[in-house]
Amino acid sequence: MRFATLGLYHEANTFSPLKADRRLFESGGVVRDAEIIRDYAESATTLGGYFTAARQLDIDIEPILFAFVTPIGAITEDAFEWLVGEMLAELEARGPWDGVLLNLHGAAVAEHLPDVDGEIASRVRAVVGPDVPVGAVLDLHANVSRQLVEALTVTLVYQTNPHVDARERGIDCTKMIAATVRGEIRPQQALVPLPLVVNIARQDTDEKPMAELMARARAIASWPGLLSASVVEGFPYADVPHMGMSCIAIHDGGEAEAEAAAQELASQVWKHRAELQARERSVHEALELAAREPSGPVVLLDVGDNIGGGAPGDSTVILRAALDSGARPLVQTLSDPESVRRCIEAGVGAGVNLHVGAKNPHSAGKPVEVRGTVRTVSDGRFEEPTATHGGFRFFDQGPTAVLDTVEGHTLVLGSKAVMNSSLQQLLSVGVDPGRYHIVVAKGVNSPRASYGTIARRMVVVDTEGITAMNLERFTYQHRRKPLYPFEAAEFPE
């Protein structure tokens, strides 16, 4: 068998004014052909799963193009048509194919397209025709549309948050597409969109209520003839009509059976709708709690500056409050290329006075004046060998500087916003987070897989920003109505 793999993986925060333009993708966000094998074949990502299963099944898998950038605003029309145009042209030129494996996020939005993932899948389907099986693994934060599911033969979804099962789902998808090609199964899919948004602070699949819902999905997947059952959390920072939770079921040959399974799973999710909402601690409350802990690290999860949700990674809200309160030593990252440049110009060992952070128009907080010593500088490249959030292995936060402040805090200043999903981000520049009483992680669920290994306690902090947990702070223009908890809603029959 001969499979193609390609994709555009982007989680778009439509409240961000910064666009995923062609320049951003060209600065390291696009890999082609053998570059994809080099960067992803041995990783714990979905692509890593595709390549692993292909080796196991003796499938000739040909990578074409993969595009990825750290979550930010919508993709520009120019960037979308350039990337998708190239991948489709190559898909057609190199065919025919026995199967296609797409690497999509599920919450991508472009300036001209509210459903990028559905559009890509539909265009791929138009190229390969109705009879070639096409599979995809989506992020658990996908906003799943009917267009997307109808264009795919197999739709699987991560079932862990933090997302540590990407590789396993990639293996499953490859095996199912191969079985479809051989005529061993006939996947029939059902999608049930729910008029429901889950709060970002209730999305950890190791905690209630998501842990119970994932257990129910596994139980339903064991029904006779079922091939898969997935709960999808959705992504509330993408203001599109299909935003929200959903459930997907796949049955071997039975459309009605798939629909019944998806409806049953969706009904269980709906019963927990009130538990899926949350209120968390303020910055002041979080710092007070940390102060009462006899030892650390206490990891403060900065919800409003969640890099994995499209925030700029330069909020100073917690830093400002820590300085004002005389908090015990903390370490955190800040995306601030200007401050990095000044540290590099000063040199290792030099004292500097800086105004750090909050330099974007949509940043939370204001630049904070700090004095300190430049401990080290780096090119900002690091590697994570374990299966952390999303399974990504290679990272690049651009030129980086470590600043030790006179108050005893440490700031890891980067030139690019990179998710705080790997401890190697700190360890690679000589910073041991385990030695600090407070560690600030700019995320909610993505840091848990790695930072949880060192944390005495993890605290969700309700901070301001374009990924704030209180969704009533945002003005939606395109979402569905009614949508719980914004309005009263009824379970879809």
C-alpha positions as CSV (number, residue, x, y, z in Angstrom):
1,M,0.0,0.0,0.0
2,R,1.1,3.5,-0.7
3,F,-0.1,6.4,1.5
4,A,0.4,10.1,1.4
5,T,0.7,12.3,4.6
6,L,0.3,16.0,4.7
7,G,-1.3,18.7,6.8
8,L,-1.7,22.2,8.2
9,Y,-1.8,22.2,12.0
10,H,-3.0,25.4,13.5
11,E,-5.1,26.4,16.5
12,A,-6.4,29.9,15.7
13,N,-7.3,32.3,18.5
14,T,-9.6,34.7,16.6
15,F,-9.3,37.3,19.4
16,S,-5.6,37.7,18.7
17,P,-4.8,40.6,16.3
18,L,-1.6,38.8,15.2
19,K,-2.1,36.8,12.0
20,A,-0.5,33.5,11.0
21,D,0.9,35.0,7.8
22,R,3.2,33.7,5.1
23,R,6.3,35.3,6.8
24,L,5.5,33.5,10.0
25,F,5.2,30.1,8.3
26,E,8.3,30.6,6.2
27,S,10.4,31.3,9.3
28,G,10.6,27.6,10.2
29,G,7.0,26.5,10.2
30,V,7.0,24.5,7.0
31,V,8.7,21.2,6.3
32,R,8.6,19.1,3.2
33,D,9.4,15.6,2.1
34,A,12.4,14.1,3.9
35,E,12.4,17.1,6.4
36,I,9.2,15.7,7.8
37,I,10.8,12.4,8.4
38,R,13.8,14.1,10.0
39,D,11.7,16.2,12.4
40,Y,8.7,13.9,13.2
41,A,9.3,10.2,12.4
42,E,10.7,9.4,15.8
43,S,8.6,11.9,17.8
44,A,5.5,11.3,19.9
45,T,3.3,13.3,17.6
46,T,0.5,12.2,15.3
47,L,3.0,12.1,12.5
48,G,5.3,9.9,14.6
49,G,2.4,7.5,15.0
50,Y,1.7,7.5,11.2
51,F,5.3,6.6,10.5
52,T,5.5,4.0,13.2
53,A,2.4,2.2,12.0
54,A,3.5,2.4,8.4
55,R,6.7,0.6,9.3
56,Q,4.8,-2.1,11.2
57,L,2.4,-2.7,8.4
58,D,4.9,-2.4,5.6
59,I,3.1,0.6,4.1
60,D,5.0,3.0,1.8
61,I,4.2,6.4,3.3
62,E,5.2,9.5,1.4
63,P,5.3,12.8,3.3
64,I,4.5,15.8,1.2
65,L,4.2,19.0,3.3
66,F,3.5,19.8,6.9
67,A,2.9,23.4,8.2
68,F,2.8,24.3,11.9
69,V,3.2,27.5,13.9
70,T,2.6,28.1,17.6
71,P,-1.1,29.1,18.2
72,I,-1.8,32.7,17.2
73,G,-4.6,34.5,15.3
74,A,-6.3,33.5,12.0
75,I,-4.3,32.3,9.0
76,T,-4.1,34.9,6.3
77,E,-5.7,34.1,3.0
78,D,-2.4,34.4,1.2
79,A,-0.7,31.9,3.5
80,F,-3.5,29.5,3.4
81,E,-3.8,29.3,-0.4
82,W,-0.1,29.1,-0.8
83,L,0.3,26.2,1.6
84,V,-2.8,24.3,0.7
85,G,-2.3,25.0,-3.0
86,E,1.2,23.5,-2.9
87,M,0.2,20.4,-0.9
88,L,-2.7,19.6,-3.1
89,A,-0.7,20.1,-6.3
90,E,1.9,17.6,-5.0
91,L,-0.8,15.2,-3.8
92,E,-2.3,15.1,-7.3
93,A,1.0,15.0,-9.1
94,R,2.4,12.1,-7.1
95,G,-0.7,10.0,-7.1
96,P,-2.5,7.7,-7.3
97,W,-2.7,6.8,-3.6
98,D,-4.2,3.9,-1.7
99,G,-4.8,6.1,1.3
100,V,-4.2,9.6,2.8
101,L,-3.3,10.5,6.3
102,L,-4.0,14.1,7.3
103,N,-2.4,15.9,10.2
104,L,-4.9,18.6,11.2
105,H,-5.6,20.3,14.4
106,G,-9.4,20.9,14.1
107,A,-9.5,24.5,15.3
108,A,-7.9,26.3,12.4
109,V,-9.5,29.5,11.1
110,A,-8.4,31.6,8.1
111,E,-9.4,35.2,7.4
112,H,-11.6,34.0,4.6
113,L,-12.6,30.5,5.9
114,P,-14.1,29.8,9.3
115,D,-13.5,26.0,8.9
116,V,-10.0,25.6,7.6
117,D,-9.8,21.9,8.5
118,G,-13.1,21.1,6.8
119,E,-11.9,23.0,3.7
120,I,-8.6,21.1,3.5
121,A,-10.2,17.7,4.0
122,S,-12.8,18.6,1.3
123,R,-10.2,19.7,-1.2
124,V,-8.1,16.6,-0.5
125,R,-11.2,14.5,-1.1
126,A,-11.8,16.3,-4.4
127,V,-8.2,15.4,-5.5
128,V,-8.2,11.7,-4.6
129,G,-11.8,10.9,-5.3
130,P,-14.6,9.3,-3.3
131,D,-13.1,5.8,-3.0
132,V,-9.6,6.5,-1.5
133,P,-9.8,6.3,2.3
134,V,-8.7,9.5,4.1
135,G,-8.0,9.6,7.8
136,A,-7.1,12.3,10.3
137,V,-6.3,12.6,14.0
138,L,-7.6,15.8,15.5
139,D,-6.5,17.7,18.7
140,L,-8.9,17.3,21.6
141,H,-9.6,21.0,21.3
142,A,-11.0,20.7,17.8
143,N,-14.2,22.5,16.8
144,V,-15.5,19.7,14.6
145,S,-17.7,20.5,11.6
146,R,-19.9,18.2,9.6
147,Q,-17.9,19.3,6.5
148,L,-14.8,17.8,8.0
149,V,-16.3,14.5,9.1
150,E,-18.1,14.0,5.8
151,A,-14.9,14.5,3.9
152,L,-13.0,11.9,6.0
153,T,-13.2,8.2,6.2
154,V,-11.8,8.0,9.7
155,T,-11.8,10.8,12.3
156,L,-9.9,10.1,15.5
157,V,-9.2,12.6,18.3
158,Y,-6.7,12.8,21.1
159,Q,-8.3,11.5,24.3
160,T,-5.9,13.0,26.8
161,N,-5.3,16.5,28.1
162,P,-2.4,17.2,28.4
163,H,-2.2,15.5,24.9
164,V,0.2,12.6,25.5
165,D,-1.6,10.1,23.2
166,A,-1.0,11.7,19.9
167,R,1.4,9.0,18.7
168,E,-1.0,6.2,19.7
169,R,-3.9,7.9,17.9
170,G,-1.8,8.2,14.8
171,I,-1.0,4.5,15.0
172,D,-4.7,3.7,15.4
173,C,-5.7,5.9,12.4
174,T,-3.1,4.3,10.1
175,K,-4.2,0.8,11.0
176,M,-7.9,1.7,10.4
177,I,-7.2,3.3,7.0
178,A,-5.1,0.3,6.0
179,A,-7.9,-2.1,7.1
180,T,-10.3,0.0,5.0
181,V,-8.1,-0.3,2.0
182,R,-7.9,-4.1,2.4
183,G,-11.7,-4.3,2.7
184,E,-11.6,-5.6,6.2
185,I,-13.7,-2.8,7.7
186,R,-16.3,-0.2,6.4
187,P,-16.1,2.8,8.7
188,Q,-19.4,4.6,9.2
189,Q,-19.0,7.9,11.2
190,A,-21.5,9.9,13.3
191,L,-21.0,13.4,14.7
192,V,-23.1,14.9,17.5
193,P,-22.3,18.6,18.1
194,L,-23.3,19.8,21.5
195,P,-24.5,23.3,22.3
196,L,-21.9,23.4,25.1
197,V,-18.6,25.0,26.0
198,V,-16.3,23.5,28.5
199,N,-14.2,25.9,30.6
200,I,-10.5,25.6,30.1
201,A,-9.9,24.8,33.8
202,R,-12.1,21.7,33.6
203,Q,-10.4,20.0,30.7
204,D,-7.8,17.9,32.4
205,T,-8.7,14.3,31.5
206,D,-7.2,13.0,34.7
207,E,-9.6,15.0,36.8
208,K,-13.4,14.9,37.1
209,P,-15.6,15.4,35.2
210,M,-13.5,14.8,32.1
211,A,-11.9,11.6,33.5
212,E,-15.4,10.1,33.9
213,L,-16.4,11.1,30.4
214,M,-13.3,9.6,28.8
215,A,-13.9,6.4,30.7
216,R,-17.4,6.4,29.3
217,A,-16.0,6.9,25.8
218,R,-13.8,3.9,26.2
219,A,-16.7,1.8,27.4
220,I,-18.8,2.8,24.4
221,A,-15.9,2.1,22.1
222,S,-16.1,-1.6,23.3
223,W,-19.7,-2.0,22.0
224,P,-20.0,-4.7,19.3
225,G,-18.8,-3.3,15.9
226,L,-17.6,0.0,17.3
227,L,-14.2,1.1,16.0
228,S,-13.9,4.3,18.0
229,A,-15.7,6.7,20.3
230,S,-14.4,10.2,21.0
231,V,-15.3,13.1,23.2
232,V,-14.1,16.4,21.8
233,E,-13.6,19.4,24.1
234,G,-13.6,22.1,21.5
235,F,-11.7,25.4,21.5
236,P,-13.7,28.4,22.8
237,Y,-11.2,31.1,21.6
238,A,-12.1,30.5,18.0
239,D,-15.2,32.5,17.3
240,V,-16.8,30.3,14.6
241,P,-20.3,28.8,14.2
242,H,-19.1,25.2,14.9
243,M,-17.3,26.1,18.2
244,G,-18.0,23.8,21.1
245,M,-18.0,20.3,22.4
246,S,-18.9,17.3,20.3
247,C,-18.8,13.5,20.2
248,I,-17.8,11.2,17.3
249,A,-18.4,7.5,16.9
250,I,-17.2,5.1,14.2
251,H,-18.9,1.8,13.5
252,D,-17.9,-1.0,11.2
253,G,-20.6,-0.8,8.6
254,G,-23.5,0.5,10.7
255,E,-24.5,4.1,10.2
256,A,-27.4,3.8,12.7
257,E,-25.1,2.1,15.3
258,A,-22.6,4.9,15.0
259,E,-25.3,7.5,15.5
260,A,-26.6,5.7,18.5
261,A,-23.2,5.5,20.1
262,A,-22.4,9.1,19.5
263,Q,-25.8,10.2,20.9
264,E,-25.2,8.1,24.0
265,L,-21.8,9.6,24.6
266,A,-23.1,13.1,24.0
267,S,-25.9,12.6,26.5
268,Q,-23.4,11.7,29.1
269,V,-21.4,14.8,28.4
270,W,-24.6,16.9,28.6
271,K,-25.4,15.6,32.0
272,H,-22.1,17.0,33.3
273,R,-22.5,20.4,31.7
274,A,-22.7,22.3,35.0
275,E,-19.6,20.5,36.3
276,L,-17.7,21.5,33.1
277,Q,-17.8,25.2,34.2
278,A,-15.3,26.8,36.6
279,R,-14.2,29.7,38.6
280,E,-10.6,29.8,39.9
281,R,-8.2,31.8,42.1
282,S,-7.2,35.4,41.5
283,V,-3.5,36.3,41.3
284,H,-3.6,37.6,44.8
285,E,-5.2,34.4,46.2
286,A,-2.7,32.2,44.2
287,L,0.3,34.0,45.6
288,E,-1.0,33.9,49.1
289,L,-1.6,30.1,48.7
290,A,2.0,29.7,47.4
291,A,3.3,31.7,50.4
292,R,1.6,29.3,52.8
293,E,3.2,26.2,51.2
294,P,6.3,25.2,53.3
295,S,8.2,24.2,50.2
296,G,7.9,24.3,46.4
297,P,7.7,24.4,43.6
298,V,4.2,25.7,43.5
299,V,3.3,25.9,39.8
300,L,1.0,28.8,39.0
301,L,-0.8,28.1,35.7
302,D,-1.3,31.5,34.0
303,V,-4.6,31.0,32.2
304,G,-4.9,34.4,30.5
305,D,-1.4,34.1,28.9
306,N,-1.8,30.5,27.7
307,I,0.7,30.3,24.8
308,G,-0.9,27.0,23.6
309,G,-4.2,28.9,23.2
310,G,-2.8,31.8,21.2
311,A,-1.7,34.2,23.8
312,P,1.6,36.2,23.3
313,G,3.4,34.7,26.3
314,D,4.5,38.1,27.6
315,S,2.0,38.8,30.4
316,T,3.4,40.5,33.4
317,V,0.4,40.2,35.6
318,I,1.8,37.5,38.0
319,L,5.3,39.0,37.9
320,R,4.1,42.4,38.9
321,A,2.0,41.1,41.7
322,A,4.9,38.9,42.9
323,L,7.3,41.9,43.0
324,D,4.7,44.0,44.8
325,S,4.0,41.3,47.5
326,G,7.7,40.3,48.0
327,A,6.9,36.8,46.9
328,R,9.6,34.1,47.4
329,P,11.8,33.3,44.4
330,L,10.0,32.5,41.1
331,V,11.0,31.5,37.6
332,Q,9.0,32.1,34.5
333,T,9.4,32.6,30.7
334,L,8.6,35.8,28.9
335,S,8.5,36.4,25.2
336,D,10.4,39.7,24.7
337,P,12.8,39.9,21.8
338,E,13.8,43.5,22.7
339,S,14.9,42.6,26.2
340,V,16.8,39.5,24.8
341,R,18.6,41.8,22.4
342,R,19.7,44.1,25.2
343,C,20.9,41.2,27.3
344,I,23.0,39.8,24.5
345,E,24.5,43.2,23.8
346,A,25.4,43.6,27.5
347,G,26.9,40.1,27.7
348,V,27.0,37.3,30.2
349,G,27.7,38.5,33.7
350,A,26.6,42.1,32.9
351,G,24.1,44.0,35.0
352,V,21.1,45.4,33.1
353,N,18.1,47.5,33.7
354,L,15.1,46.5,31.6
355,H,11.4,47.0,31.1
356,V,10.3,43.4,30.4
357,G,7.1,41.9,28.9
358,A,3.8,43.3,27.8
359,K,5.0,44.9,24.6
360,N,2.2,43.6,22.3
361,P,-1.1,45.6,22.0
362,H,-3.0,42.6,23.3
363,S,-0.7,41.8,26.2
364,A,-2.0,41.5,29.7
365,G,-0.3,43.9,32.2
366,K,2.3,46.5,31.5
367,P,6.1,46.4,31.1
368,V,7.8,45.8,34.4
369,E,11.0,47.4,35.4
370,V,13.6,44.9,36.6
371,R,17.3,45.1,37.5
372,G,19.5,42.0,37.3
373,T,22.4,40.1,35.9
374,V,22.6,38.2,32.6
375,R,23.3,34.6,33.6
376,T,23.5,33.1,30.1
377,V,22.5,33.5,26.5
378,S,21.4,30.8,24.1
379,D,20.1,30.2,20.6
380,G,16.9,29.0,22.2
381,R,16.8,25.6,20.6
382,F,15.9,22.6,22.7
383,E,14.8,19.0,22.4
384,E,12.2,17.1,24.5
385,P,12.7,13.4,24.2
386,T,9.6,12.3,26.2
387,A,5.9,12.4,25.2
388,T,4.8,15.7,26.6
389,H,1.8,17.8,25.4
390,G,1.2,17.1,21.7
391,G,4.3,14.9,21.4
392,F,6.5,17.6,19.8
393,R,10.2,17.0,20.0
394,F,12.1,20.0,18.6
395,F,11.5,23.6,19.8
396,D,13.0,26.9,18.9
397,Q,12.2,30.1,20.9
398,G,14.8,32.1,19.1
399,P,17.7,34.0,20.8
400,T,17.2,33.6,24.5
401,A,18.7,35.2,27.7
402,V,18.4,34.2,31.3
403,L,18.2,37.1,33.8
404,D,18.6,36.8,37.5
405,T,16.9,39.8,39.2
406,V,18.0,41.5,42.3
407,E,14.9,40.2,44.1
408,G,16.0,36.6,43.5
409,H,13.7,35.9,40.6
410,T,14.8,34.3,37.3
411,L,13.3,35.3,33.9
412,V,13.9,33.2,30.9
413,L,13.5,35.7,28.1
414,G,12.8,34.3,24.6
415,S,12.4,35.9,21.2
416,K,9.5,33.7,20.2
417,A,6.5,32.4,22.2
418,V,6.9,28.7,22.9
419,M,4.5,26.7,24.9
420,N,5.6,25.9,28.5
421,S,5.1,22.2,27.8
422,S,8.7,21.0,28.3
423,L,11.0,21.4,31.3
424,Q,13.9,21.3,28.8
425,Q,12.9,24.9,27.9
426,L,14.4,25.8,31.3
427,L,16.9,23.1,31.8
428,S,18.6,23.7,28.4
429,V,19.6,27.1,29.6
430,G,20.9,26.0,32.9
431,V,17.8,26.8,35.0
432,D,16.6,24.1,37.4
433,P,12.9,24.9,38.1
434,G,12.9,22.6,41.1
435,R,15.0,25.1,43.0
436,Y,12.4,27.8,43.0
437,H,9.4,28.2,45.3
438,I,7.2,29.4,42.5
439,V,7.2,28.4,38.9
440,V,4.9,30.3,36.5
441,A,3.7,28.3,33.6
442,K,1.9,30.1,30.8
443,G,-0.8,27.6,30.1
444,V,-3.5,25.5,31.7
445,N,-3.3,21.9,30.7
446,S,-0.3,21.8,28.3
447,P,2.3,22.3,31.1
448,R,0.8,19.6,33.4
449,A,2.6,16.6,31.8
450,S,6.0,18.0,32.4
451,Y,5.7,20.6,35.2
452,G,3.5,18.1,37.2
453,T,6.6,16.0,37.7
454,I,8.3,18.7,39.9
455,A,5.3,20.4,41.4
456,R,4.4,20.2,45.1
457,R,1.1,21.8,44.0
458,M,-0.4,23.2,40.8
459,V,-2.7,26.2,41.0
460,V,-4.9,27.5,38.2
461,V,-4.8,31.3,38.2
462,D,-7.7,33.3,36.7
463,T,-5.6,36.0,34.9
464,E,-6.5,38.6,32.3
465,G,-5.6,38.0,28.6
466,I,-6.9,36.7,25.3
467,T,-7.1,33.2,26.7
468,A,-8.9,34.2,30.0
469,M,-10.9,31.4,31.5
470,N,-14.0,33.6,32.1
471,L,-15.4,33.6,28.5
472,E,-17.9,36.3,29.4
473,R,-15.0,38.7,28.9
474,F,-15.1,38.1,25.2
475,T,-17.4,39.5,22.5
476,Y,-18.5,36.7,20.2
477,Q,-19.9,37.5,16.8
478,H,-20.2,34.1,15.0
479,R,-20.8,31.5,17.7
480,R,-24.0,29.4,17.8
481,K,-27.0,30.5,19.9
482,P,-28.1,29.1,22.3
483,L,-24.8,27.8,23.7
484,Y,-24.4,26.8,27.3
485,P,-23.3,28.4,29.6
486,F,-23.9,31.7,27.7
487,E,-27.6,30.8,27.3
488,A,-29.9,28.0,28.4
489,A,-29.8,25.2,25.8
490,E,-31.4,21.8,25.2
491,F,-29.7,18.5,24.4
492,P,-29.8,17.9,20.6
493,E,-32.1,15.1,19.5
